[in-house]
Amino acid sequence: MSAEDEGVRWLDAEEQAMWRHLLRAESRIEEELDRDLQTRNGIGLIEFGILVALSEAPGARMRMRVLADSVIVSKSRLSHQITRLERTGYVRREPCEEDRRGYWAILTDDGLAILRGSAKGHVARVRERVFDRLTRDQVRQLSAIMRTLEADDGPAGAAGG
């Protein structure tokens, strides 16, 4: 063992296999869903997520920085996606009166229409690609696992991680 390796808890074979399965599955699912939305509706998965988040927000509007956190993209990537959605007429931006540096992203009627038009096909594809392959018990287990992994409190049992 070299000095560089001291203190490193390398993944064992089972952990390494699980990690690679997780990465491949997530990548393939995301790629398939994105391609399907692009083909059917002309919007990508991130754009769909933006429209969903806006549709669920009070007044169909969100501050850009809050929206970036909601759809899990960087502020610069969100800005690029919002620009694309503005060009198609699905979203508009307005300055925030309370904070001159901030902007609101606002869902338009056309944005709501494309969201409604794409939602049924998208949920059918999600169901086919994920939920139809799992038992109800597996869905519950995976949900619990994902909540644990998503938690922002560090490793299990660690303080403040």
Sequence and secondary structure as in RCSB ss.txt:
>XXXX:A:sequence
MSAEDEGVRWLDAEEQAMWRHLLRAESRIEEELDRDLQTRNGIGLIEFGILVALSEAPGARMRMRVLADSVIVSK
SRLSHQITRLERTGYVRREPCEEDRRGYWAILTDDGLAILRGSAKGHVARVRERVFDRLTRDQVRQLSAIMRTLE
ADDGPAGAAGG
>XXXX:A:secstr
  GGGTT     HHHHHHHHHHHHHHHHHHHHHHHHHHHHHS  HHHHHHHHHHHHSGGGEEEHHHHHHHHT  H
HHHHHHHHHHHHTTSEEEEE SS TT EEEEE HHHHHHHHHHHHHHHHHHHHHTGGGS HHHHHHHHHHHHHHH
 SS STT S  
